[in-house]
Amino acid sequence: MKRRKNRIELTELERTKLERIKNKHTTPQNEAKRAHIILLADEEVAYLEIARRLMINKETVTTWVNRWNDRPEAEVHERLKDLPRPGAPDKFTPEQVYLIIAVACESPEIYGRPIKNWTARELADEVSQQNIVESISVTHTGRLLKKMIYSRIGTGTG
């Protein structure tokens, strides 16, 4: 069988880790499939055959073999992850988010608000008035509150 230019040559440790990732029931499906691609490529299975077996495009096989080979220094698990996706940069700095959460943790009455609990609308208005942020939508404020509530529940502090 003809060796490809972008061939995979796994170490025994890499093969063991990939097998574990592929077979573990809690592994995200996309990572398990990528591990399977790399394992089959190491066995010199043709890209078209890998694509057929895994019911994916041949280009997907080529992409993941290339990405695997592009990061030989990275850990096995890291080599199977998606690349960061482009998108809008964060609108608020971590410090601003921290200050918004700090205000949300205080009683609204401290700020002269005639309410017992923050609403997203009241909090957005307050952090804008305090110049913590230039502006923030009620929706985004609500998301921050929801994230804060769920992170506290998850840590057992709330």
C-alpha angles and dihedrals in degrees: 000000000000116000116232124233090239098046127163121232109182126196117230090254092051091049091050092049092047092050089051092049092046094050101038110107093216095054112112108256095240092054092047090052092049091050088051091051091053093046093051092045089053088055087056094246109163115257092239090053092048089051091050094048094047095037094236136119120278087234089061090056091049091048095053095043089052093046090048091052093044093063108043092149095056126092116265093249092050093051090060096054126103118258115253109277121233116247145131114312118246110284094212131048119237087251092056092049089049091052092048090052090046090055090046089055091056125080112264088227089070087065094047094259114147093222134093098217132030120255119199090249094051093045093048089051093048097049090048091050090050090051091237085133131009090232139339130187121242088237093055091046089052090052091052091050091048092049090049093050094048094045090053092049090049093053094045093241097112 
